[in-house]
Amino acid sequence: MKFSILIAHYNNWNYFQECYQSLKNQTFQDFEIIIVDDYSTDDSYQKLKELALSDSKIKLFQNSENKKVGYTKHRCVEEANGEICLFVDPDDAIVNNALEEIQDVYSVNPSIIATYSKIKLIDDKSNQNGIFKFSKKIKNKNPYFFNVNLEVAHLFSFKREAYFKTSGINENLTSAVDQDLYMKLYEIGDFYFIDQFQYLYRLHDKGVSQDKSKKDKLNSNWNQVLLDTCNRRGLNRIYGQNPNNISNLSKFLFEKENTFIKKIWRKLI
């Protein structure tokens, strides 16, 4: 079972060095590293080229111009050759036995098409800064699951053959790309929650999801992902309303999914 570790890179060489080392330290070594550089404007790409010359696992590509994250992640999958794909952001890292644990799950559960796990938070100096508390096991085959509480997150792996049964990553998205991928794969097969910390997510000012200046664009993309999901699943009514007529679908679903009764129900199950 070969893995393709997918990295959409842009101006991130300093943090990427730690990310790369976490890949080199894996206890399971049958993998390739697909890096697509989104036309970096610093000297990152030149340094990546030098690194690729010294490591045959690295397959390096560069966009002809800055295409943004949707296009770049889409290309990552297209360039991959492994049976199992997983995205690692260049400013993050994974624990040493992550690939081995994932490989074990697929070997024992051939019907599973995707895995996800728990996340530790680190700061810009790589010091632990808490945990992401929302990751948890979900119910499969629920047409009304939208991941609005972010139960499914990193480290997310998926079978490449399953990916090509979907319409693939939306190249036009500039945020919420991972959420779009999760929803599309959720519709065609079962997810497996690995109840272990596998991913180290870095909190820093330049992080995409942490950049307050991009909040409106993030919300817009997330709303579009949710609406596309509803339409793809043929859901004409959500909590008694037509999703096409809801101006802020993400807020609407989050509020409906987090009433007092809903929270108690989730705890009970």
C-alpha positions in Angstrom: 0.0 0.0 0.0 1.7 3.2 -1.2 0.8 6.7 0.2 0.9 10.0 -1.6 1.5 12.8 0.8 0.1 15.9 -0.9 1.5 19.4 -0.1 0.1 22.6 -1.6 3.0 25.1 -1.1 3.2 28.8 -1.3 6.0 30.9 0.3 6.4 28.5 3.2 9.9 27.2 3.2 10.8 28.0 6.8 7.9 26.0 8.3 8.1 23.4 5.6 11.5 22.2 6.8 9.9 20.9 10.1 7.0 19.4 8.1 9.4 17.6 5.8 11.3 16.2 8.7 8.1 14.8 10.2 7.6 12.9 6.9 11.2 11.6 6.9 10.7 10.3 10.4 7.7 8.1 9.6 7.8 4.5 10.8 6.1 3.5 7.5 8.2 4.5 4.5 6.3 3.5 1.4 5.3 6.9 0.3 5.9 9.7 -2.2 5.7 13.4 -1.5 3.8 15.4 -4.1 4.6 19.1 -3.8 2.8 21.7 -6.0 4.2 25.1 -5.6 1.7 27.8 -6.3 4.2 30.2 -7.9 5.9 31.3 -4.8 7.3 34.9 -4.8 10.2 34.3 -2.5 13.1 31.8 -2.9 11.0 28.8 -1.7 10.7 27.1 -5.0 14.5 27.2 -5.7 15.1 25.6 -2.2 12.4 23.0 -2.9 14.1 22.1 -6.2 17.4 21.6 -4.4 15.7 19.4 -1.8 14.0 17.3 -4.5 17.3 16.6 -6.1 18.5 15.0 -2.8 15.3 13.0 -2.1 13.8 10.7 -4.7 10.5 10.5 -2.8 9.8 14.2 -3.7 7.9 14.9 -6.9 7.9 18.7 -7.4 5.7 20.7 -9.6 5.0 24.4 -10.0 1.9 26.3 -11.3 2.6 28.6 -14.2 1.0 31.5 -12.2 -0.6 31.9 -8.7 -3.7 29.7 -9.0 -4.8 29.6 -5.3 -5.5 26.7 -3.1 -8.4 24.9 -4.9 -6.5 24.6 -8.1 -3.3 23.6 -6.4 -4.8 20.9 -4.2 -6.7 19.6 -7.3 -3.4 19.3 -9.1 -1.8 17.5 -6.2 -4.3 14.6 -6.5 -3.9 14.6 -10.3 -0.1 14.2 -9.9 -0.3 11.5 -7.3 0.4 7.8 -7.8 -0.3 6.3 -4.4 -3.3 4.2 -3.4 -3.9 6.4 -0.4 -3.7 10.2 -0.5 -3.5 12.7 2.4 -2.9 16.4 2.5 -0.4 17.9 4.9 -0.1 21.7 5.0 3.5 22.9 4.7 3.4 24.8 8.0 2.1 21.8 9.9 3.5 18.3 10.8 2.4 14.7 11.5 3.5 12.3 14.3 6.0 9.6 13.5 3.6 6.7 13.4 0.7 8.4 11.5 1.1 6.5 8.2 1.6 3.2 10.0 -1.6 3.7 11.9 -3.5 4.7 8.8 -2.1 1.7 6.9 -3.3 -0.6 9.6 -6.9 0.7 9.4 -7.1 0.2 5.6 -5.6 -3.3 5.9 -8.2 -4.4 8.4 -11.2 -2.5 7.0 -11.1 -2.7 3.2 -14.5 -1.1 2.9 -13.3 2.2 4.5 -12.5 4.9 2.0 -11.2 7.6 4.3 -9.7 8.1 7.8 -9.4 11.1 10.1 -7.9 11.6 13.5 -7.3 14.1 16.4 -5.2 17.3 16.3 -2.7 18.8 18.6 -2.2 22.6 18.3 1.3 24.1 18.2 2.6 27.7 18.1 5.0 29.3 15.7 7.9 27.9 17.8 6.5 24.4 17.7 5.5 24.4 21.3 2.2 22.5 22.1 -0.6 25.0 22.5 -3.6 22.7 23.4 -5.8 20.4 21.4 -8.5 20.7 18.8 -11.5 19.5 20.8 -14.1 18.9 18.1 -12.6 15.8 16.4 -14.8 12.7 17.1 -16.4 9.7 15.6 -19.3 10.4 13.2 -22.2 8.3 11.9 -21.7 7.3 8.3 -24.4 7.5 5.6 -26.3 10.4 7.1 -27.5 12.7 4.3 -27.9 15.5 6.8 -24.3 15.4 8.0 -22.5 18.6 6.9 -19.5 18.7 9.3 -20.5 22.1 10.6 -19.0 21.2 14.0 -15.7 20.1 12.3 -15.7 16.6 13.7 -13.9 15.5 10.5 -10.6 17.3 10.1 -6.9 16.5 9.8 -5.2 14.1 9.5 -7.5 13.1 6.7 -6.6 10.3 4.3 -8.6 8.9 1.4 -8.4 6.3 -1.3 -7.5 7.8 -4.6 -9.8 5.5 -6.5 -12.7 6.7 -4.3 -11.8 10.3 -5.1 -12.2 9.8 -8.8 -15.7 8.6 -8.2 -16.5 12.2 -7.1 -16.3 15.4 -9.1 -13.0 16.1 -7.4 -11.7 19.2 -5.6 -13.4 22.4 -6.7 -10.6 24.3 -8.5 -12.4 27.6 -8.0 -12.4 27.5 -4.2 -9.9 29.7 -2.4 -10.9 28.4 1.0 -13.1 25.6 2.5 -11.4 23.2 0.0 -10.9 20.4 2.6 -14.5 20.7 3.7 -15.7 20.3 0.1 -13.5 17.2 -0.3 -14.8 15.7 2.9 -18.5 16.1 1.9 -18.0 14.6 -1.5 -16.2 11.6 -0.2 -18.6 11.1 2.6 -21.4 10.6 0.1 -19.7 7.6 -1.6 -18.2 5.6 1.3 -17.5 5.1 5.0 -15.1 7.2 7.1 -13.1 5.8 10.0 -12.1 7.8 13.1 -8.6 7.1 14.4 -8.8 8.0 18.0 -5.2 9.2 18.2 -3.4 12.5 17.8 -1.8 12.3 14.4 -1.6 15.9 13.2 0.2 19.0 14.6 -1.6 22.1 13.5 0.4 25.3 13.7 -1.3 28.5 14.9 0.4 31.6 13.5 -0.7 35.0 12.1 -0.2 34.0 8.4 -2.2 30.7 8.6 -5.0 30.7 6.0 -7.8 29.8 8.4 -6.5 32.3 11.0 -6.2 35.3 8.8 -9.0 37.6 9.8 -8.7 39.6 6.6 -9.9 36.5 4.7 -12.9 35.7 7.0 -15.6 37.0 4.6 -14.1 35.0 1.7 -13.9 31.9 3.9 -17.6 32.2 4.9 -18.6 32.7 1.3 -16.8 29.6 0.2 -18.1 27.5 3.1 -21.7 28.6 2.3 -21.2 27.6 -1.3 -19.8 24.2 -0.3 -22.8 23.6 1.9 -25.2 24.6 -0.8 -23.5 22.5 -3.4 -23.7 19.6 -0.9 -27.4 20.0 -0.4 -28.1 20.2 -4.1 -25.8 17.2 -4.8 -27.8 15.2 -2.3 -31.1 16.3 -3.5 -32.1 18.0 -0.2 -34.8 20.5 -1.0 -35.7 21.1 2.7 -33.4 21.5 5.6 -35.1 22.1 9.0 -38.2 23.1 7.1 -36.5 25.6 4.7 -35.2 25.5 1.2 -31.4 25.7 1.4 -31.3 27.8 -1.8 -33.2 30.5 0.0 -31.0 30.7 3.1 -28.6 33.6 2.9 -26.1 32.3 5.5 -26.4 28.5 5.3 -23.3 27.8 7.5 -24.7 29.9 10.4 -28.2 28.5 10.0 -27.0 24.9 10.1 -24.6 25.5 13.0 -27.3 27.1 15.1 -29.7 24.2 14.3 -27.1 21.6 15.1 -26.1 23.2 18.4 -29.4 23.7 20.2 -29.5 22.5 23.8 -31.5 19.5 22.8 -29.1 18.6 20.0 -26.1 18.8 22.3 -27.7 16.6 24.9 -28.6 14.1 22.2 -25.0 13.9 20.9 -23.7 13.3 24.4 -26.2 10.4 24.9 -25.2 8.7 21.7 
